[in-house]
Amino acid sequence: MQQSIQPITKDLVLIGGGHSHAIALLMFGMKPLGGIRLTLITDRVDTPYSGMLPGHIAGFYSYEECHIDLLRLTNFAKAQLYIDRVIGLDLENKKVICANRPEVAFDLLSIDIGSTPATIFVPGAAKYTIGAKPVSNLLQHWFQLLEKVAEYQQEALSIGIVGGGAGGVELALSMQAHLYQVSKMYPLKFSSKREVMDNNTPKQGALDIHLFQRDTQLMPNHHWSVQRTVKQLMIKRGIQLHLGESVCKVEPGKVICKSGLTVECDRIFWVTQASAPEWLKTTGLTTDDQGFILVNDTLQSLSHEYVFATGDIATMVNHPRPKAGVFAVRQGKPLFENLQRFLLDKPLKPYTPQQQYLSLIGTGDGRAIATRGCLTLPPHQLLWQWKDWIDRRFMEQFRRG
Ligand SMILES: Cc1cc2nc3c(=O)[nH]c(=O)nc-3n(C[C@H](O)[C@H](O)[C@H](O)COP(=O)(O)OP(=O)(O)OC[C@H]3O[C@@H](n4cnc5c(N)ncnc54)[C@H](O)[C@@H]3O)c2cc1C
């Protein structure tokens, strides 16, 4: 018997393979909607899961373990996948403008393209530092550095990390832990992991990690209890904290602060506050002062109801939250439901993100710190095991398809 095929009546286009879109695609796969052509346009076929990224840098997870395969996911969701970089939108004619392929027409659009650390305000930052985003670029530089360290057995290495938010802190702890692992092969060149962890007396000069933070506190958006725990740990681990230091210039191999402090670094990683891409400014979408798309409680653009936005690139006007993967993940389900409701001409449902959330911060040494609201638990192996279990379970759902 011939099966009846429903004609395509509407095009739903998703831009960016971010966390919310990954969840939404999974749900479209489980609960498809007839008559809709679903298309994902994203610039890479693998998308990193932010929760496992520091663990990948620390050497706990392989590339495959912490990346979502978007080809597999779009196959499951019966969606088209276009690997390309979006460079603009023609909202009047409802078209997406890509770097390499012809324009893509849509009836309904959803944007989940993340953010990148802002480098444009500091001379030399874009040229001489490695941005934490795009993640593929960060990982390429990081694994090249690890290889080089192993190959050439450098006697001394100095790493600068600019930005003391959760990302910068996790990056510093994870990088240090992995470099000490590598150093096990070269015990005379680096202080060993055991030496640092047990005696708290890292050998200075062999591996120096400098963390520059404009604020006088690390992780300023978090409760003081976690700020104190993280600071104590970093001091114990021998990470050189430069708090209240505003980086004003970067020269090759040199970080220069407003105070005059100048530190020589072999590699400089840039993990400062998130910024939005320039092309968004030309689209006509209403944005906040920093260029992020303003959305209402139903995740729709304030200016264009047929455009949804989630994750770092969106700012919920009534419920602003920090730019973190955990919020992008949580928005996945309400996004899916409201996209379906919009297509079915049903009333949309408002979504309120959580005020308080559990944050498990990996310390790179097989332990994690837990924090929620005013409660903070110090680094412990059990907390890492808990985080590992949560993250692996999250990733498992994308492998079933
Ligand atoms: C070092 C580091 C560690 C972090 N650790 C954590 C953590 O442990 N927990 C946590 O909650 N958050 C963490 N974060 C923050 C987290 O990475 C972000 O908040 C999160 O990735 C945002 O998710 P998203 O869905 O908005 O976008 P993303 O995950 O950034 O995904 C965006 C996607 O869109 C694609 N894309 C971007 N631009 C375009 C374009 N123009 N055209 C087509 N495709 C495009 C990208 O390739 C990517 O696949 C960390 C950040 C850093 C830098």
The ligand as a Gaussian input file, in Angstrom:
#p B3LYP/6-31G(d) Opt

LIG

0 1
 C       36.222000      27.450000      28.735000
 C       34.737000      27.478000      28.957000
 C       34.163000      26.593000      29.842000
 C       32.792000      26.618000      30.074000
 N       32.269000      25.730000      30.959000
 C       30.960000      25.731000      31.190000
 C       30.378000      24.803000      32.094000
 O       31.080000      23.975000      32.681000
 N       29.038000      24.859000      32.292000
 C       28.240000      25.766000      31.647000
 O       27.011000      25.766000      31.874000
 N       28.738000      26.654000      30.796000
 C       30.075000      26.675000      30.540000
 N       30.602000      27.573000      29.672000
 C       29.705000      28.495000      28.960000
 C       29.085000      27.770000      27.795000
 O       30.105000      27.335000      26.916000
 C       28.102000      28.606000      27.004000
 O       27.264000      29.307000      27.867000
 C       27.270000      27.683000      26.116000
 O       28.084000      27.020000      25.192000
 C       26.191000      28.454000      25.375000
 O       25.435000      27.545000      24.623000
 P       24.684000      28.008000      23.315000
 O       23.707000      26.946000      23.000000
 O       24.176000      29.384000      23.509000
 O       25.801000      28.125000      22.190000
 P       27.039000      27.214000      21.792000
 O       27.166000      26.025000      22.639000
 O       28.207000      28.140000      21.705000
 O       26.643000      26.728000      20.337000
 C       26.543000      27.594000      19.262000
 C       26.627000      26.822000      17.970000
 O       26.370000      27.655000      16.876000
 C       27.375000      27.540000      15.886000
 N       27.515000      28.859000      15.270000
 C       27.980000      29.990000      15.853000
 N       27.939000      31.021000      14.980000
 C       27.409000      30.531000      13.828000
 C       27.107000      31.111000      12.551000
 N       27.333000      32.405000      12.290000
 N       26.606000      30.314000      11.598000
 C       26.357000      29.009000      11.829000
 N       26.614000      28.413000      13.014000
 C       27.127000      29.163000      14.013000
 C       28.623000      27.102000      16.656000
 O       29.531000      26.411000      15.866000
 C       28.011000      26.212000      17.725000
 O       27.829000      24.893000      17.273000
 C       31.968000      27.558000      29.404000
 C       32.541000      28.451000      28.495000
 C       33.911000      28.420000      28.286000
 C       34.504000      29.418000      27.319000

